[in-house]
Amino acid sequence: MTRMAIDEPRPFTLHEPAEVDAALALAAEHFRDHAYLAGGCDLLDQLKRQWRNRGHVINLKGIDALSGIRRADDRLRIGALTKLSALERDSDLAAMHPALALGAARIATPQIRNMGTIGGNLLQDSRCPYYRGPWYCYRHGGIVCDAHHGINAEHAIFGGDRCYTVTPSDLGPVVVALDAMIEVVGHDGARTLAARDLFMPPGENITVMHRLQNGEILTAIEIPVRKGQRSAFVKNAPRNAWDFSRASVAITLEPLEGRARIVLGGVAAIPWRCHAAERVIEGASLDQKTIDAAAIAATDGAEPLSHNAYKVGLVRKLVREALTQLA
């Protein structure tokens, strides 16, 4: 079965609350018929294609408390509506967490970075062309993954479970590597979850990309500031601008604690943690032998599809490049 391609949204009512509580009240009033608007880079496309129809759109841009970068004691707090361009240009952020600033700078185009937000980048929906196109795949309630035996050069090599989409978020791997915490508020109050738990594996729920419940708002990202921590981000895409990544890697090293985090993007439905590669470099000197061994270990468990085996070599190349920067 296919769905008709449409390029005009159905009529909706736009609400513009000034406070988070007001936004939550609107969401409760229109519980099954609302959507939150942040930068709009993803939502407006969904509305125009009419495969996410909502009668009420709640614009969060007027809520000042959801924007800004603030340093508090031993952590950095970033409002969910902080624009990607602000992350890219913040000198303190670049000094403390260069991977986050670099990751933001590699997203799309300057125009999109001036509209897109960090929260929207983390929560954006699958960009699989079969899902976004006129087909009823598993993620749309169908009975097949068209990518599995179709054109799948951009799809997952890790963690495929009926669905082989990849996370489109460049900042997802970064916040996981930085051990960030995600603040969420909803009808039942506020809660906090680790960044690694924000993203939904298809084996748990094949219909969504993240764990936010209906009506919840992602309010902030908190990143610990740890002495001696270093980070790097490297991305490969068909073009240096605009395109989503074929693969990316975010790495953090904490020499004082002997800890490392290596997290891949563009190769699984969630930011993919490379535990085997981390074990190779933890407590070791980053010489060429160690870097090469970690790069190979980063692809442990990879299961390429018919057209994306190149991602195995690409991941190894990116891990080598990022570790070389940190050596």
Steps between C-alpha positions, in 0.01 A plus 500: 500500500607857439391838626438804283778759496357835613669837547240706685406474868148465626368806686608521864473741791827660611546562874780718641540450876754703697553245778569127512195442721278669243642279226434189709144613566439539126649157436270350764198671346585369153669181617477291181489789255801721572864541405772717652681741268863590575713584195251335267762340273345154543142567610405728212616240250287238673195728500542588133520133406190433712636190665499675835175693506428711807219746560702699755863609475653638822784741424766484773718780363348762728608317817823677596584245771561236232789686334855586599830352613584530870796379707406384848767356729619175345259483207382681192127550453366548146137591442329268254404788269855631477577540133766289334673817383536610864673171585729542203606853600528475879868531590461359852317197364769446237768509770322262739329265256646541150316192372165672561601822325648305208197276476268800483719668238476197269120492494331593172543866397536836681134574429385175659736543796344842558157335526571154640535434873700251702180342632355467153820346370491235772130422456465508122326210334650238269621629164478161329372570146265202519351629825481856367371378165166351397556152646354326805807360672515348850550845650173611339309193615574292190641149472832552321827695510549613142861595571599149606499370144488836322736795463665509840834677458410752772350253746609325820785254544435459875191413699260437213183335628248493214571874454837618364460875531782706651483786746515824299628696801862616479484619860358174636836320501663812648270533801528126567879521483494800736287305750228766487172496689170589334235697688139436403174640636148369443153477650633281783790730589868515415740213447863458400652226289848427375560601139574137413145412613327771295517305175273203426641180346265352238495172691319676786264723302525506123266798455695777680858627515505623862345433841307823558135440581210680335486858631850504650742783423877464493606807699878481538819302451749496787859405425755437776821701489780263599860594558733387223221374274565526127263436213491471122235468231547384141229459236484368146216606271445501122558877506667721761180700536133411522521121505437261786798288599592169344682443827636711782689447824512692827776412746569621853808416703533548875868425570473569873230236537631267230165515318412526133177516304480428129155553348403463134231678302342416167546125543215395733158621608658631820842653576711184501742455790821312410583326826762271344690796356479685832662206678789512254593860580409530868824529694710463185729740320344628178774379269429386146471134598237579763310732267490237225383232744224727633385583148462132415325428831253783429334285234461188715155358438436691178250333265499692172212481255534446126616855417663642813801282579713807424391638838722247679814648347362852535438459872854375551638797307298750705600341832866513397464865403329601824744309722795647311365847578492410869837323513 
